[in-house]
Amino acid sequence: MGPTGSGKSTFVHIASGCDAQKIGHGLTSYTTDVRAIRFFDQESGRHIVLVDTPGFDDTYKSDLDILNMISDWLNSSYKRGKLLSGILYLHRISDNRMAGTPLKNFRLLQKLCGNDALRKVYLTTTMWDEVTQSVGDKRLEELKTEYWKSMLTQGAQAVCSQTGKNSAKRIVQLIVSQHATRKPMLLQREMNDLQKQLTETQAGQELYAQLKQFVERHEPDLQRIDRERKVTSEPSVLEELLRDYYTLRVQIDDASRQMQELRPSWFRRHFPHKAQTSIPRCQTVQEPPQVGEEPCDGTLSPD
C-alpha cells in the first residue's frame, strides 16, 4: 500500500521478477485495480503472492472506490481462510514532509489494520536514489520519532527499499522468515465477524472525516474565488479565476458525493432530508488467487 508514485508496482516487479512493461513511473496511477501476483521464491522454496493496490490518491478512481476495492479483496480472502503475512506501506523518502496525500494514506492504513495486526506492518521507505544518504537518514529519523512512532511502538517495523533487486527481495525474505501467527486486519474482523457495513468501519469513518475536512477547508476558498470573479474586468484574470473555480467546484462536489455514500444506513434512515441519491458502488474486484494455481505471468484470476 502507499500513495501513487511511491514505488508499489516497481517493488512487486523487482521482488517477483514479473514483467515491468507497464510499471508506472510518473504521478499518473498505473495500478487501477487490486492485482495479485504469485511467484515461486527459490530461496525459501515457497510460493508467494504479492498484492498491489492503488493509492488513495488514484488518478482515475475516487478514494471511496479504492476503499471499496481493497475491502472487497480483503473480505474475499478472509472468507477463504487466507490471511496476510505482512503489509508493506511504501513511503517516498524523497518527500520533504509528511503531509497531504502521504498522511492521508497513512491514517487510512492505521484504520484498516487495527492494533492487533500492526506487528505485520512494514513501513517501507523508497526512492533513496533521489536523495543524499544524509538527507534520507534525517528524514527517516523524523518519520520514526514523530509520524510513525505510535505504530513502531506497537510492533510495526521500518525497513528501507534501496535501488536494486537485493533490497526488495531481502524485505520479502524478512516477512517470510517471521513465522508469527497471522492475524486478520481490523477491517476484515469488522465486516465479517462483527457484520458491519463498510460505512461503519473505522476505515470508512476515517475516510468520511478526511472528506469532510477537505470540504470545510475549501468551501471558503470557493466562495472567495466566486466573489473575485464577479468583480474583475480583466479577461486573463477572469479566465484564471474561472478555471480555479470550476476545478475546485468539481473536487468539492466529488468529496460531497463520497461523504453521502459513506454516511451509515442508520443516518440515512433517521435523516432522510439530508440523504441524497448515493453514487453507485464500485464493482467487486476479482477474488484472491489460491496459492499453487498459476505461474507469475501477470494479474491472476480466481479460478
Secondary structure as the mmCIF struct_conf table of DSSP 4:
data_model
#
loop_
_struct_conf.conf_type_id
_struct_conf.id
_struct_conf.beg_label_comp_id
_struct_conf.beg_label_asym_id
_struct_conf.beg_label_seq_id
_struct_conf.end_label_comp_id
_struct_conf.end_label_asym_id
_struct_conf.end_label_seq_id
BEND BEND1 PRO A 3 PRO A 3
TURN_TY1_P TURN_TY1_P1 THR A 4 GLY A 5
BEND BEND2 SER A 6 GLY A 7
HELX_RH_AL_P HELX_RH_AL_P1 LYS A 8 SER A 16
TURN_TY1_P TURN_TY1_P2 GLN A 21 LYS A 22
BEND BEND3 GLY A 26 THR A 28
BEND BEND4 TYR A 30 TYR A 30
BEND BEND5 ASP A 33 ASP A 33
STRN STRN1 ARG A 35 ASP A 41
TURN_TY1_P TURN_TY1_P3 GLN A 42 GLY A 45
STRN STRN2 ARG A 46 ASP A 52
TURN_TY1_P TURN_TY1_P4 PHE A 56 ASP A 57
BEND BEND6 THR A 59 LYS A 61
HELX_RH_AL_P HELX_RH_AL_P2 ASP A 63 LYS A 79
TURN_TY1_P TURN_TY1_P5 ARG A 80 GLY A 81
BEND BEND7 SER A 85 SER A 85
STRN STRN3 ILE A 87 ARG A 92
TURN_TY1_P TURN_TY1_P6 ILE A 93 SER A 94
BEND BEND8 ASN A 96 ARG A 97
BEND BEND9 GLY A 100 GLY A 100
HELX_RH_AL_P HELX_RH_AL_P3 THR A 101 CYS A 113
HELX_RH_3T_P HELX_RH_3T_P1 ASN A 115 LYS A 120
STRN STRN4 VAL A 121 THR A 126
HELX_RH_3T_P HELX_RH_3T_P2 TRP A 128 GLU A 130
BEND BEND10 VAL A 131 VAL A 131
HELX_RH_AL_P HELX_RH_AL_P4 GLN A 133 GLU A 142
HELX_RH_PI_P HELX_RH_PI_P1 LEU A 143 TYR A 147
BEND BEND11 TRP A 148 TRP A 148
HELX_RH_AL_P HELX_RH_AL_P5 LYS A 149 THR A 153
TURN_TY1_P TURN_TY1_P7 GLN A 154 GLY A 155
STRN STRN5 GLN A 157 CYS A 160
BEND BEND12 THR A 163 GLY A 164
HELX_RH_AL_P HELX_RH_AL_P6 LYS A 165 SER A 177
HELX_LH_PP_P HELX_LH_PP_P1 ALA A 180 ARG A 182
HELX_RH_AL_P HELX_RH_AL_P7 LEU A 186 GLN A 188
HELX_RH_PI_P HELX_RH_PI_P2 ARG A 189 ASP A 193
BEND BEND13 LEU A 194 LEU A 194
HELX_RH_3T_P HELX_RH_3T_P3 LEU A 198 GLU A 200
BEND BEND14 THR A 201 THR A 201
HELX_RH_AL_P HELX_RH_AL_P8 GLN A 202 VAL A 231
HELX_RH_AL_P HELX_RH_AL_P9 PRO A 235 LEU A 262
BEND BEND15 ARG A 263 ARG A 263
HELX_RH_AL_P HELX_RH_AL_P10 SER A 265 HIS A 270
HELX_RH_3T_P HELX_RH_3T_P4 PRO A 272 LYS A 274
HELX_LH_PP_P HELX_LH_PP_P2 THR A 277 GLN A 290
TURN_TY1_P TURN_TY1_P8 VAL A 291 GLY A 292
BEND BEND16 GLU A 293 GLU A 293
BEND BEND17 CYS A 296 THR A 299
HELX_LH_PP_P HELX_LH_PP_P3 LEU A 300 SER A 301
#
